[in-house]
């Protein structure tokens, strides 16, 4: 059962990272003068999404045997 949960978590993270990247790049193309601020916010959001996945892996993976 943990394998299914890890798979769902990885799919959710992949979708989330894709949406963050898409929105960030779209915002940068619409307002090139705000690239620095958008990049910073986008990278922080990407880090939080990755952190959630890593926590999921570390909590869920020890149960796999």
ChimeraX commands (.cxc) that place a marker at each C-alpha (Angstrom):
marker #1 position 0.00,0.00,0.00 radius 0.5
marker #1 position 2.91,2.37,0.66 radius 0.5
marker #1 position 4.09,1.94,-2.92 radius 0.5
marker #1 position 0.80,3.30,-4.20 radius 0.5
marker #1 position 1.03,6.26,-1.85 radius 0.5
marker #1 position 4.56,7.05,-2.96 radius 0.5
marker #1 position 3.50,6.83,-6.60 radius 0.5
marker #1 position 0.59,9.19,-6.04 radius 0.5
marker #1 position 2.86,11.58,-4.15 radius 0.5
marker #1 position 5.41,11.58,-6.95 radius 0.5
marker #1 position 2.71,12.25,-9.56 radius 0.5
marker #1 position 1.36,15.11,-7.48 radius 0.5
marker #1 position 4.82,16.61,-7.10 radius 0.5
marker #1 position 5.47,16.31,-10.83 radius 0.5
marker #1 position 2.20,18.08,-11.62 radius 0.5
marker #1 position 2.91,20.76,-9.02 radius 0.5
marker #1 position 6.43,21.41,-10.29 radius 0.5
marker #1 position 5.14,21.63,-13.84 radius 0.5
marker #1 position 2.45,24.13,-12.90 radius 0.5
marker #1 position 4.89,26.26,-10.90 radius 0.5
marker #1 position 7.36,26.29,-13.80 radius 0.5
marker #1 position 4.63,27.06,-16.32 radius 0.5
marker #1 position 3.21,29.92,-14.29 radius 0.5
marker #1 position 6.66,31.33,-13.54 radius 0.5
marker #1 position 7.76,31.32,-17.16 radius 0.5
marker #1 position 4.45,32.75,-18.31 radius 0.5
marker #1 position 4.74,35.56,-15.77 radius 0.5
marker #1 position 8.33,36.25,-16.83 radius 0.5
marker #1 position 7.31,36.48,-20.47 radius 0.5
marker #1 position 4.48,38.88,-19.65 radius 0.5
marker #1 position 6.58,41.13,-17.39 radius 0.5
marker #1 position 10.28,40.90,-18.25 radius 0.5
marker #1 position 11.15,43.69,-15.82 radius 0.5
marker #1 position 10.00,41.51,-12.87 radius 0.5
marker #1 position 12.07,38.45,-13.75 radius 0.5
marker #1 position 14.21,38.67,-10.59 radius 0.5
marker #1 position 11.25,38.74,-8.22 radius 0.5
marker #1 position 9.38,36.03,-10.11 radius 0.5
marker #1 position 12.43,33.78,-10.24 radius 0.5
marker #1 position 12.97,34.06,-6.51 radius 0.5
marker #1 position 9.34,33.28,-5.70 radius 0.5
marker #1 position 9.30,30.40,-8.18 radius 0.5
marker #1 position 12.45,28.81,-6.76 radius 0.5
marker #1 position 11.14,29.08,-3.19 radius 0.5
marker #1 position 7.87,27.43,-4.24 radius 0.5
marker #1 position 9.78,24.67,-6.05 radius 0.5
marker #1 position 11.86,24.05,-2.92 radius 0.5
marker #1 position 8.74,23.71,-0.74 radius 0.5
marker #1 position 7.12,21.25,-3.15 radius 0.5
marker #1 position 10.31,19.16,-3.27 radius 0.5
marker #1 position 10.51,19.26,0.53 radius 0.5
marker #1 position 7.01,17.83,0.82 radius 0.5
marker #1 position 7.94,14.98,-1.51 radius 0.5
marker #1 position 11.19,14.24,0.31 radius 0.5
marker #1 position 9.34,14.13,3.62 radius 0.5
marker #1 position 6.83,11.76,2.05 radius 0.5
marker #1 position 9.62,9.49,0.82 radius 0.5
marker #1 position 11.43,9.45,4.16 radius 0.5
marker #1 position 8.24,8.76,6.09 radius 0.5
marker #1 position 6.79,6.22,3.64 radius 0.5
marker #1 position 9.88,4.40,2.36 radius 0.5
marker #1 position 10.98,2.75,5.65 radius 0.5
marker #1 position 7.73,0.77,5.59 radius 0.5
marker #1 position 8.68,-0.85,2.27 radius 0.5
marker #1 position 10.36,-4.22,2.64 radius 0.5
marker link #1:1,2 radius 0.2
marker link #1:2,3 radius 0.2
marker link #1:3,4 radius 0.2
marker link #1:4,5 radius 0.2
marker link #1:5,6 radius 0.2
marker link #1:6,7 radius 0.2
marker link #1:7,8 radius 0.2
marker link #1:8,9 radius 0.2
marker link #1:9,10 radius 0.2
marker link #1:10,11 radius 0.2
marker link #1:11,12 radius 0.2
marker link #1:12,13 radius 0.2
marker link #1:13,14 radius 0.2
marker link #1:14,15 radius 0.2
marker link #1:15,16 radius 0.2
marker link #1:16,17 radius 0.2
marker link #1:17,18 radius 0.2
marker link #1:18,19 radius 0.2
marker link #1:19,20 radius 0.2
marker link #1:20,21 radius 0.2
marker link #1:21,22 radius 0.2
marker link #1:22,23 radius 0.2
marker link #1:23,24 radius 0.2
marker link #1:24,25 radius 0.2
marker link #1:25,26 radius 0.2
marker link #1:26,27 radius 0.2
marker link #1:27,28 radius 0.2
marker link #1:28,29 radius 0.2
marker link #1:29,30 radius 0.2
marker link #1:30,31 radius 0.2
marker link #1:31,32 radius 0.2
marker link #1:32,33 radius 0.2
marker link #1:33,34 radius 0.2
marker link #1:34,35 radius 0.2
marker link #1:35,36 radius 0.2
marker link #1:36,37 radius 0.2
marker link #1:37,38 radius 0.2
marker link #1:38,39 radius 0.2
marker link #1:39,40 radius 0.2
marker link #1:40,41 radius 0.2
marker link #1:41,42 radius 0.2
marker link #1:42,43 radius 0.2
marker link #1:43,44 radius 0.2
marker link #1:44,45 radius 0.2
marker link #1:45,46 radius 0.2
marker link #1:46,47 radius 0.2
marker link #1:47,48 radius 0.2
marker link #1:48,49 radius 0.2
marker link #1:49,50 radius 0.2
marker link #1:50,51 radius 0.2
marker link #1:51,52 radius 0.2
marker link #1:52,53 radius 0.2
marker link #1:53,54 radius 0.2
marker link #1:54,55 radius 0.2
marker link #1:55,56 radius 0.2
marker link #1:56,57 radius 0.2
marker link #1:57,58 radius 0.2
marker link #1:58,59 radius 0.2
marker link #1:59,60 radius 0.2
marker link #1:60,61 radius 0.2
marker link #1:61,62 radius 0.2
marker link #1:62,63 radius 0.2
marker link #1:63,64 radius 0.2
marker link #1:64,65 radius 0.2
view
